[in-house]
Amino acid sequence: MLKQIPAYAILGTALLAPPAATNAAPATAPVSNPLSTARTIQVRETMLKPGSDGNLSQQFDIAVSIERPKKVRVAVSTAASPAPDLYVNDGDAEYEYDNKTNSYRLDTPGTDGKSQAVIRKITQVDLILEHGGEFPSMDGMKRDVTSETLDGKPMQLITSTVPFVKSADKEVDVIVKEWIDTASSLPYRLSTAYATKDKTQPIYQVTFHDWKVNQPIPAAQLAWAAPAGARLVHSDDEANLLAAGSPAPDFSAITPDGKTVKLSDYKGKTVVLDFWATWCGPCQKSMPHLESVYKQVKGQDVVVLGVCVWDQKDAYDKWVAKKAGMFTFQTAFDPAGHGDNSIAGKLYHVKGIPTQYIIDKDGKIAAGYSGYNDGETRLDKALAKLGVTLPGEKTASAKP
């Protein structure tokens, strides 16, 4: 399953989440700044990344608000898309909002306890919080500190060379340049570039504006509130699914007896549309639960249609023969197979399976989600919202 990452994230995130500092000391101590002890920090950032010609041109406007120890809000917008993508840590949980799909998700820390949120990584939040906005020292780094005037202001320029990749026939370093405003002792600009013996290729550049340190931040600014109509997604694949209220596209698929079944055949009924494949382990794992739900609700004008997608017809036929009597809901095969015209991909914007849609009696999407975990209840809850009751009958003992 692939994540659709915003353009501004494709910047070399290993650098944007800098390595842990070591005991290696810089050649000259950088100017001390007040960020490391500030209770609140607010800053605006202008980020540039390379365009198709390799030069820095694509611009992102970023607003960062921080209240220690945990609260953070980041908004990222562009001239083409002024409505921002968002990252919010309200002190208890992390949220990332994608304006393009009007969806948001809860983020969970990695095994090291660090945030894994893409927006947080690329907007220097942890660099500000943990290192005062200054790239930390690390083993093997070469660092040079000089003075320079930039935009008419006296600056301290810290140039760090990080050994990134080295081999017998190739050497690639990363050059990190930081300009610290001499008057305020605050970061003014940060740039990174790949460097070989032949050329230097920019990665990104960030210019900081309008620092506000230890100034009050309204509580509402650091609280999470889902934008109007935004839906919660549980995986990256869910973000592009058809939204609730959208008409469910009609389609035709082939049943095990060779007949054609259409979604429109179930007009006036609630439909659980399940996209799966014989080779998909999580799909097979989800089916006993799907069977259990089906047996509980089939007397309430509810049908289940499991469409096998991105698969081979002979594999589907063998699966049907093997599972005869084990699963009683209707299955069908998408004759497009792995083609571009697959029902799941072309009509329903599915990126990964299993994916389920719940379609109401008016033929509109009521809910959609991807993936399966033990103890799954999303299907049960979506049906309950449509007035479908699940009495709790435990009738499915099938094993995938």
Protein Blocks (a to p, Z undefined) as FASTA:
>chain_A
ZZdddfklmnojmlmmccdddfbdcfbdcdddfklmpfbdcdddddddddfkopafbacd
dddddddfkbccdddddfklmbacddddehjaccdddfklopaddddddfkopafbfklm
mnommmmmmnnopacddehiacddddddeehiacddddddddfbdcfkbccddddddddd
fklopafbdcdddddfkbccdfbdcddehiaehiacdfklmpccddehiacdfbfklmmp
ccehiacdddddddfkopacdfklmgoiacddddddfklmklmmmmmmmmmmmmmmmmno
pacddddehiafklmmmmmmmmgokamcdcdddfklmafkbfklmmnopabdcddddddf
kopafbdcedjdehiaklmmmmmmnopacehiafbfcdZZ
